[in-house]
Amino acid sequence: MKIVKVLGTGCSSCKRTEEILNAVIEQLNLDFKVQKIEDIQEIMNYNVMSTPAIVIDDVVVLKGGVPSLSDAKEILEKASVSSSCSGDGDGSCCGGGHHEHGDSCNSKSQAKEGSCCSH
């Protein structure tokens, strides 16, 4: 299960972001769980000064606004695809060998950076 963090102190925008993410996760039947982070010190560890913010795989993917449903869907679909990279270096990332840079997905860090899969 992948953890999607919503950073924010509990304002209405942060709550709305959490609701949108949960709705998209349910709609797409993703194995993701939304975790709300309200601790200011933990939020600042991500260098976020404007909330709400969304963090996936310890990478801030959105900050300073509530995502639309389509933006949230795009963010979560991209995270879902990048998490399916096997990291075995056989050139068959995501089952089809599709890469942004034409090389194989040979490390977990490539998948986390989002550079492995382009679809």
C-alpha positions as CSV (number, residue, x, y, z in Angstrom):
1,M,0.0,0.0,0.0
2,K,1.3,3.4,-1.0
3,I,0.9,6.3,1.5
4,V,-0.2,9.7,0.2
5,K,0.4,12.5,2.7
6,V,-1.6,15.6,2.9
7,L,0.3,18.3,4.6
8,G,-1.7,21.0,6.3
9,T,-2.8,22.4,9.7
10,G,-6.5,21.4,9.3
11,C,-7.9,24.3,7.3
12,S,-10.8,23.8,5.0
13,S,-8.5,23.6,1.9
14,C,-6.5,20.8,3.5
15,K,-9.6,18.9,4.4
16,R,-11.0,19.3,0.9
17,T,-7.7,18.0,-0.5
18,E,-7.9,14.9,1.6
19,E,-11.5,14.4,0.5
20,I,-10.6,14.7,-3.2
21,L,-7.7,12.3,-2.9
22,N,-9.9,9.7,-1.0
23,A,-12.6,10.0,-3.7
24,V,-10.1,9.5,-6.5
25,I,-8.5,6.5,-4.7
26,E,-11.9,4.9,-4.3
27,Q,-12.9,5.7,-7.9
28,L,-9.8,4.2,-9.4
29,N,-9.6,1.4,-6.8
30,L,-6.0,2.2,-5.9
31,D,-4.1,0.6,-3.1
32,F,-3.3,4.0,-1.5
33,K,-4.0,5.4,1.9
34,V,-4.2,9.1,2.7
35,Q,-2.4,10.2,5.8
36,K,-3.0,13.7,7.2
37,I,0.1,15.5,8.6
38,E,-0.8,18.5,10.7
39,D,2.5,18.8,12.7
40,I,4.1,22.1,11.7
41,Q,7.7,20.7,12.2
42,E,7.0,17.7,10.1
43,I,5.4,19.9,7.4
44,M,8.5,22.1,7.4
45,N,10.7,19.0,6.9
46,Y,9.3,18.9,3.4
47,N,10.2,22.6,2.8
48,V,6.5,23.4,2.4
49,M,5.5,27.0,3.3
50,S,2.1,27.0,1.7
51,T,-0.5,24.3,2.3
52,P,-2.2,22.1,1.5
53,A,0.6,20.0,0.0
54,I,0.6,16.4,-1.3
55,V,3.6,14.1,-0.7
56,I,4.0,10.7,-2.4
57,D,7.2,8.6,-1.9
58,D,8.6,11.5,0.1
59,V,8.4,13.8,-2.9
60,V,6.2,16.9,-2.8
61,V,4.0,16.6,-5.9
62,L,1.7,19.6,-5.2
63,K,1.7,22.5,-2.8
64,G,-0.2,25.6,-2.1
65,G,-3.6,24.7,-3.4
66,V,-6.5,22.3,-3.6
67,P,-6.2,20.0,-6.6
68,S,-9.1,19.6,-9.0
69,L,-10.5,16.1,-9.4
70,S,-8.7,15.7,-12.7
71,D,-5.4,16.9,-11.2
72,A,-5.7,14.5,-8.3
73,K,-6.5,11.7,-10.7
74,E,-3.4,12.5,-12.8
75,I,-1.1,12.7,-9.7
76,L,-2.4,9.4,-8.3
77,E,-2.3,7.6,-11.7
78,K,1.3,8.7,-12.2
79,A,2.2,7.5,-8.7
80,S,0.5,4.2,-9.4
81,V,2.4,3.6,-12.6
82,S,5.7,4.5,-11.2
83,S,5.2,2.2,-8.2
84,S,4.7,-0.7,-10.7
85,C,8.3,-0.5,-12.0
86,S,10.1,-3.7,-10.9
87,G,13.5,-2.2,-10.7
88,D,15.1,-5.4,-12.0
89,G,16.9,-3.8,-14.9
90,D,15.6,-6.1,-17.6
91,G,14.2,-3.2,-19.7
92,S,10.6,-4.2,-19.1
93,C,9.6,-1.4,-16.8
94,C,5.8,-1.4,-16.4
95,G,5.5,-4.5,-18.6
96,G,6.2,-2.7,-21.9
97,G,9.7,-1.2,-21.7
98,H,8.4,2.4,-22.0
99,H,10.9,5.0,-20.7
100,E,11.2,8.7,-21.0
101,H,14.9,8.5,-21.5
102,G,15.2,5.3,-23.5
103,D,17.0,3.3,-20.9
104,S,15.9,0.6,-18.6
105,C,14.4,1.1,-15.1
106,N,17.3,-0.3,-13.1
107,S,16.7,1.2,-9.7
108,K,14.0,1.9,-7.2
109,S,15.2,5.5,-7.0
110,Q,14.4,6.0,-10.7
111,A,10.8,4.8,-10.0
112,K,10.6,7.1,-7.0
113,E,11.8,10.1,-9.0
114,G,9.2,9.4,-11.6
115,S,11.7,9.1,-14.4
116,C,11.1,5.5,-15.0
117,C,7.7,5.4,-16.6
118,S,6.3,8.0,-19.0
119,H,2.7,6.7,-19.4
